[in-house]
């Protein structure tokens, strides 16, 4: 599903070039649950932006479902983001003045789904994440965990095969974090590919596979439970 080959990313700051990714090779198959870990500045969030078609590499090839991202125009990239990828962020990124239902309906509107179906599908997703009784509430009337459930429902609105989650438990307490991770686990069991950025080992344990970054490179890539048989890169 996702193939990255020789991915490099440079940012130019005046006359200086700052390398962030330095030759990343990574393949993620459909249905995997992958945790991407690493210290601040290691390049994991930059990689997530590239996978999510929010940024493009300076060098290398990124393919999603056989399409080379570098060959796509802005409209095609927007189409991939809308149909193939659902995004979940640490800060929820909900519209504060809109109801929970309307927040989840937003991607459906951009996707051209008719109004009656938009409302019905959004309500169904909110019931799926345990918020069927909160459709008319606004984000500031919900707890942090509930807001993240709304964000997950919104990410699933267009039934994408991939969900990218960037530190989705970073603003939540331990109990709520585990509830959110159970929800991601259930989505993965249903067939959704989950790619999760986290710095928390307890959260990464929910994934089947851990990819660890350091200085813009993959330094470890292993399956949870392998122990001493980890593959260092």
N, C-alpha and C positions, 0 to 999 in steps of 0.2 A: 504493500500500500504506500509506504513512505520510504524513499531511498535518497540519502544524501551522500554525495561523493566529492571529496576534496573541498569541502565548504570552508571558505575563508571570509572573514568580515573585517574590514578596516574602516575606522572612522578618522576623518581628517580634522585636526584641530589646528587651524592656522596652517603653518608649513609642516606641521608634524603629523605623521600617520601613526595611529594607535591600533595595533592588532588586537581583536577581541576573540575571533575564532581563527584557529591556525591549522586548518586541514582536517576537518571532521568527516569521518565516514561512519554512517549509521543507517541501519535498515530496521524498520518497524513493520511487522506484519499485521494484517487485519485481525482484530480481536485481542491484541496484546494489551496488557496493563503495565505501563512503563513509568517508573519514577526517575526523574532527572535531578541529580543532587550536585552540590558543589558550593564552595564559599562564595561570598559576595564578590563580584567581579570576575568570576571564573568563566563566564560566557553562556551560562545555562539559559538566562532569560533572552539573550540575543538569539540563541538557537530556537527557542520557543517562538519568537517573533517571525523567524524565517519559516519554520514549519507552518505557522498560521497564516502565511502569506501577508503578513503585516510589514515585512521588510524583505529585501532581496540580498543574496550574498554578493560579495565583491568578486569572488572566484568560486568555481565549482559548479556542480549540477545538483539541483533538487527536483525530484520527480514525485508527484502524488497521483496515484492511479494511472501511471504511465504518461502523465502530462508534465513536460519540463516547464517549471514555473517561470524561468527567465524568458521564455518565448511568448508569454501571455501578456496581453495589455491590461490596463487598469480595470476595464469592465469585466474581463474574463477572471481576473483575480478576485474581484468583488463577488462574482458568481460562485467561485470555489469557497470563499469565506461564508457565503450565505447558505450554500447547499451541503457542503461536505464537512464543515468544521463548526463546532459549538465552543464558545469561549466562556470560561469561568475565571473571575479575577479575585484577588485578595480583598479588594475594597468594594466588591459587589457590582459597582457601576450601574445601579438602578436609577431610574428617573424619579426623583423624590416627590414630584407633584402628581404623578400618575398612580393609579391603583396597581396592586399586584397583578391583576388580570391584564391590564393594559401594558404593563412592562413585558409580560410574556408574549403578548400579541404582536409586539413591535417587529420581530424578525419575520413574522408571517405576513405583515403588511408589506415589508420590503420585498418579500418573496412572491408577492402578487396573489396571495390567498384571499378568497372572497370573505367578506365580513362575517357572515354567519358561521362559516367554518373556522375562521380565526378565533372567534370567541369560544366555540365548542372545544377546539383542540387545546387552547390555552388553559381552559378550565380543567380538562382531562389531565394535562400535565401537572397542574398544581395539585390535583387530587393524588396523582402518582407520588409526589414528593411530600405528601402529608399536610397539604395546606388548602384542602378543599373548602374549609370553613373561613378562609381569609381572603377570598377573591376581591372584596371591595376595600380591604385595608390598604393603606399607603406604607411605603417602606419604613418610615419613622415610627410606625405603630407596631413594628415587629422586632423580635430579638435578632441578634447577629446571626444565629444559626438559621432562623427562619428566612432572613434576607438572602443567605447563601443558598437556601433551597429554592427560593424564587429565581436566583441567578442560574441555578442548574436547570430548572424548568425552562427558562428562557433559552439556554444553550441547546436544549433538546427540541425546540419548537419546530425546526425544519427537518427533524429526524436525521441529523447528520451521522455519518458513520464514525466520526472522530470527535472527541471532546478534549480540548486543551485546557488544563487548569493550572494557573500560575499562583502558587502559594494559597490555595483555597481555604486553608485552615489557619492562616497566619493571624487573623483577628478574632479567633474563636477560643473559648476555653477548652480544656482537655476533653470533657464529656461531650460537648457539642462537636468537637473535631472528629471524635470517633464515630458519632452518628452520621456526619457528612461522609466520612470514608466508607462506612457501611453502604451508603447510598451509591457511591461511585462503584463499589464492589458489585452491587446488584446490577447496575447498568452494564458493567463489563460482562457479567454472566449472561446478560441478554444479548451480547454481541457487539456492544459499542467499544471501539478502541479508545483507551484512556491514556493520555500522556500528561503527566503531573510533575510540575516543578515544586520541589520542597527542600528545605534545609533540615527537616525533622526526621531522624531515623525511625521514630515510631510510626510516622505517616508513611514513609517509604516501604515499610514492611507489608503494607496492604498490597503493593504492586507485585506482579509476578517477576518483574525484571527491574534491575537498578542500573542506571548509567550515571557514572560519577565523573564530574568535570574538574579540571584543574588547569589554570593558565591557558584557557582557550582550547584545550584538547580533552579527549576522552581518556581517562586514566584507569577506569575500571568499567567492565560491562559484565554483569553476572545475574544469574537467576536467584531469587530469594530461596534460601534453604540449601544453597550449594556449599556454604561455609568455606572450608579451606580450598575448595575447587574453583574459587572465583577466577575469572579470566581477567588478568591485568593487560591493559593495552599500552 
